[in-house]
Amino acid sequence: MIEKTRLSNGIRVVIERMPSVRSVALGVWVNAGSVFETERIAGISHLIEHMLFKGTERRTASDIAAEMDAIGANLNAFTAKECTCFHVKALDEDLETVVDMLADIVFHSTLDPEQMEREKGVVIEEIAMTEDSPEDIAFDRVSEQLFRGTSIESEILGTEDTVRALSDTDLRTYMKKHYTAENIVISAAGSFERETLIALLERYFSDVAKGARHNAPDVRIGNGFRPVLVKKDVEQINLCLALPGAALGTDDYYAQAVLSNALGGSMSSRLFQRIREERGLAYSVYSYPIAYRGAGSICFYAGCTERQAQEVLTLMLSEIDSVKKNGVSEEEFLRARQQLKGSYLLGMESTMAHMSALGKTELLLEKQYDLDTTLNRIESVTIGSVRTIANELFSPKACAFCAVGRIDGVGDTLKTTAEEWWKRNGRQA
């Protein structure tokens, strides 16, 4: 059973007891991510995430690592476009230790300027690492193009220039605004006593200032075809097509997920069967949905050699056209919906998964969906709703296309092929 309450300072707490396990997963979710950043401070949310592990008033960085290792706990964090999360999984007997640790690193970090200069180097290496993955480049560039002019356009990591320019004053100012009670959710799932957990959270988080709630800017995607070609000396051409999609938490999101599964979400999907199995044109080919507050996208990817890139893109677009015109078969629909249901249930077989679902939906949507409610929403998807969402998605107001690789001989042709598809199908202003 999911329960929601508030601490005395207003921090929202969402918990789910799972008595059959011995672990507890805790997360501190902060309304801070790249959507809240200006161009000057791009990457600040991610740098803060790194810095909060570099020492507090009571613990050094090595103390933090040693204390968690001593109890076998897994302490980590991540930064997304719309949030930052600090999370830990440990044995239930170590509940107070991990509550103390989370509160200490998130709210009592020293943000030492000397440490920060060293950590900037780590983040810059992380930025450089993404440039070694053409698949990641394709994903990032196509997303930038689709959401161009909106807050989602900005990259989570920032750039080398923006990261180098950040000061400890910048970090403290940003945290004072976003790391406040009204912008924080604490989620917990696993083995614990409710009263004990709430008392510990009150004890260790009571000094967090209330602050004011900060909502992400509205995302309004404009019209148009938005291509980008990236020259990279790699063996394959990496193709990525992105269209506007359903937002997080909407009923359309589940219909879109079923549609994506049928088109490119598994080995039995249309794109995998036609492009890889029947033609042998690519090793990696798939589709996937991405959802944010108020916006989303559905993306299609394939990696192939230069000589086969044009055929692969043509086949990909023809399958999209086929689904738009004829829908999916009953067999495809039932298989795709069951796949979504199965992957969801399998993914929820851990305290970390439950904690993540609780924290994310509360922070971003201020709602909660238990296991049965989510399953009902998946099962309520019909073949008709999939056809309706296909007509909507594949008549897009915007279309982003990216090709990464040795594109001198094929880039313009690939761009023209994608643009002609957009002109036939897009809702042009």
C-alpha positions, 0 to 999 in steps of 0.5 A: 500500500502506498502512503503519502505524508509530509514532514513538518517543513513540507517535504513530501514523503511517499512510502511503500512497505514490502514486508517480504524483503530485507532491503530498503531503498530510499531516494531524495528527489529534487526539482532540479535538472537541465530544464531549469538552467540558463545557457550560462549555467548549463550543466550546473545540476549535474555538477552539483550531483557530483559535488555532493559526494565530495565531502560534508561537514562531518564526512570526507569523500573517503568516509562516505565511501567507506561507511557505505561499503562497511554495511554493503549499501549501494549509494548513487545519484543521477541527473535527468532533464527534470530532476536530480535523485540521490538514492541508496539501497541497504539492509533494513537494519541500517535504516538510520545510517542511510537516512543520516547519510542521504541528509548529510550529503544532500544538505551539508556538503562543503562544496569546497572550491578546490575539490570542485575544480578537480571534479570539473575535470571529471565532468569534462571527461564525461562530456568527452566520453559521450563524443566517443559513442555515435549512437549517443550523439545521434540521440542527443542531437535529434532530441536537441533538434526536436525540442529546439527552443524549449527547455528540454533542448539543453544537454544535461552535462552542459558543455566544457566551457559552461562547466569550467565557468561555474563557481562555488557561488553559482552552485550555492545560489542554485541550491538555495533556490532548488534544494528546498522542502517544497522542491523535494520528495523523499521516497522509500520502499522495502522493509521498514516500520512506518513510524520509525522511518518518519521519525528518522526523516523528521530528525535528519531533514527538519533543517531544510528550508521550506522555499518556494515551488519551482515548476518547469517551463511549458514545452511548446514544440514548433512546426518544421523539419529539423535535420542535423548531419554529424561527421564522425569517422566511425564504421556505421551510419547512425540514423535517428528519427524523432517525432513529438509524442505523448507526455508522461502520465497521460493515457496516450503514453501507454498507447504510444508504448504499445505502438512502439513495441509493435514497431521496434520494441522487440525481436518480433517487432516490424522494424527488427524483422524486416530490416535485420531478419529478412534483409540483414541490413542492420544489427541494431534497429529499434524504436523507443518512447521518451516522456517528460512533463507536458511533452514527449517523443517517439524515436527510431534508430538504426545503425548500418553501413554507408552503402545500406543506409538509404535502404534502411531509412526507406524501409523504416519510413515505409513501416511507419507509413504502413502502420499509419495507414493500416494500423497493427494486426490483432496479433501484433497488438496483443503481443506488444501489449503483453510485452509492455505488461511483462516488462513492467512487472519484471522491472518492478521486482525490486525495492529500487524500482518501487522507490523510483516509481514513487519518487518520480511520479510524485515529483513530476506529476504529484500523483501515485499509481500502484501496481494494479492501477498501472496494469489496468492502464496498460490493459485498457489500451485497445487496438483502436487507441493504438491506431488513433495514436499512430495517426496522431504521431505519424502526422507530426507537426515537427520531425527531427532527423540525425545521421552520424558517421561518414556522411559525405557521400550519403548525408544529403540524400538521407536528409532529403528522404526524411524531409520528403516523408515529412512533407507528405505526412507532417502538419505544416504551418 
